Amino acid sequence: MDKYVSVFLDYLHYERGFSDSTLAAYRSDLVKLSAFMQWEDGVSHWDQLSKRDILRFMAWQLDSGQAKATVA
């Protein structure tokens, strides 16, 4: 899954002009999501994720004490 994160972040950087701090935040969130899904459900590819999976990840972040404003 990491290869796809890098490709996506390169797109955001070169094509969309996102700042380094925004890219770092996206990378952090995507790495956490990837680890969560591999640990929880054994998901190993992004196309296996569902909307429900994303919502579970967001709920897990909130339950772990992450500020609501940073969970997007």
C-alpha positions as a Markdown table, in Angstrom:
| # | Residue | x | y | z |
|---|---|---|---|---|
| 1 | Met | 0.0 | 0.0 | 0.0 |
| 2 | Asp | 3.0 | 2.3 | 0.6 |
| 3 | Lys | 3.8 | 2.6 | -3.1 |
| 4 | Tyr | 0.3 | 4.1 | -3.8 |
| 5 | Val | 0.7 | 6.6 | -0.9 |
| 6 | Ser | 4.0 | 7.8 | -2.5 |
| 7 | Val | 2.4 | 8.1 | -5.9 |
| 8 | Phe | -0.6 | 10.0 | -4.5 |
| 9 | Leu | 1.6 | 12.4 | -2.5 |
| 10 | Asp | 3.8 | 13.1 | -5.6 |
| 11 | Tyr | 0.6 | 14.0 | -7.5 |
| 12 | Leu | -0.5 | 16.3 | -4.7 |
| 13 | His | 2.9 | 17.9 | -4.6 |
| 14 | Tyr | 3.7 | 18.3 | -8.3 |
| 15 | Glu | 0.3 | 18.6 | -9.9 |
| 16 | Arg | -1.7 | 20.4 | -7.1 |
| 17 | Gly | 1.1 | 22.3 | -5.4 |
| 18 | Phe | 0.3 | 21.2 | -1.9 |
| 19 | Ser | 2.6 | 22.4 | 0.8 |
| 20 | Asp | 5.2 | 20.2 | 2.6 |
| 21 | Ser | 3.3 | 20.4 | 5.9 |
| 22 | Thr | 0.0 | 19.4 | 4.2 |
| 23 | Leu | 1.8 | 16.5 | 2.5 |
| 24 | Ala | 3.3 | 15.4 | 5.8 |
| 25 | Ala | -0.2 | 15.4 | 7.4 |
| 26 | Tyr | -1.6 | 13.4 | 4.5 |
| 27 | Arg | 1.3 | 10.9 | 4.7 |
| 28 | Ser | 0.8 | 10.4 | 8.4 |
| 29 | Asp | -2.9 | 9.8 | 8.1 |
| 30 | Leu | -2.5 | 7.4 | 5.2 |
| 31 | Val | 0.2 | 5.4 | 6.9 |
| 32 | Lys | -2.0 | 5.2 | 10.0 |
| 33 | Leu | -5.0 | 4.1 | 7.9 |
| 34 | Ser | -2.9 | 1.5 | 6.1 |
| 35 | Ala | -1.6 | 0.1 | 9.4 |
| 36 | Phe | -5.0 | 0.1 | 11.0 |
| 37 | Met | -6.6 | -1.7 | 8.1 |
| 38 | Gln | -3.9 | -4.3 | 7.8 |
| 39 | Trp | -4.0 | -4.9 | 11.6 |
| 40 | Glu | -7.8 | -4.9 | 11.9 |
| 41 | Asp | -8.9 | -6.7 | 8.8 |
| 42 | Gly | -5.8 | -7.9 | 6.9 |
| 43 | Val | -6.6 | -5.4 | 4.1 |
| 44 | Ser | -3.5 | -5.1 | 1.9 |
| 45 | His | -4.7 | -3.0 | -1.0 |
| 46 | Trp | -6.5 | 0.3 | -1.2 |
| 47 | Asp | -9.2 | -1.0 | -3.5 |
| 48 | Gln | -10.3 | -3.3 | -0.7 |
| 49 | Leu | -11.3 | -0.4 | 1.5 |
| 50 | Ser | -15.0 | 0.5 | 1.9 |
| 51 | Lys | -16.6 | 3.6 | 3.2 |
| 52 | Arg | -17.4 | 1.7 | 6.4 |
| 53 | Asp | -13.7 | 0.9 | 6.9 |
| 54 | Ile | -12.9 | 4.6 | 6.6 |
| 55 | Leu | -15.6 | 5.5 | 9.2 |
| 56 | Arg | -14.3 | 2.8 | 11.5 |
| 57 | Phe | -10.8 | 4.3 | 11.2 |
| 58 | Met | -12.1 | 7.8 | 12.0 |
| 59 | Ala | -14.0 | 6.5 | 15.0 |
| 60 | Trp | -10.8 | 4.7 | 16.2 |
| 61 | Gln | -8.9 | 7.9 | 16.0 |
| 62 | Leu | -11.5 | 9.8 | 18.0 |
| 63 | Asp | -11.6 | 6.9 | 20.6 |
| 64 | Ser | -7.8 | 7.1 | 20.8 |
| 65 | Gly | -8.0 | 10.8 | 21.8 |
| 66 | Gln | -7.2 | 12.5 | 18.6 |
| 67 | Ala | -8.8 | 16.0 | 18.3 |
| 68 | Lys | -12.1 | 16.0 | 16.3 |
| 69 | Ala | -10.7 | 18.9 | 14.2 |
| 70 | Thr | -7.8 | 16.7 | 13.0 |
| 71 | Val | -9.9 | 13.7 | 12.0 |
| 72 | Ala | -11.0 | 14.3 | 8.4 |
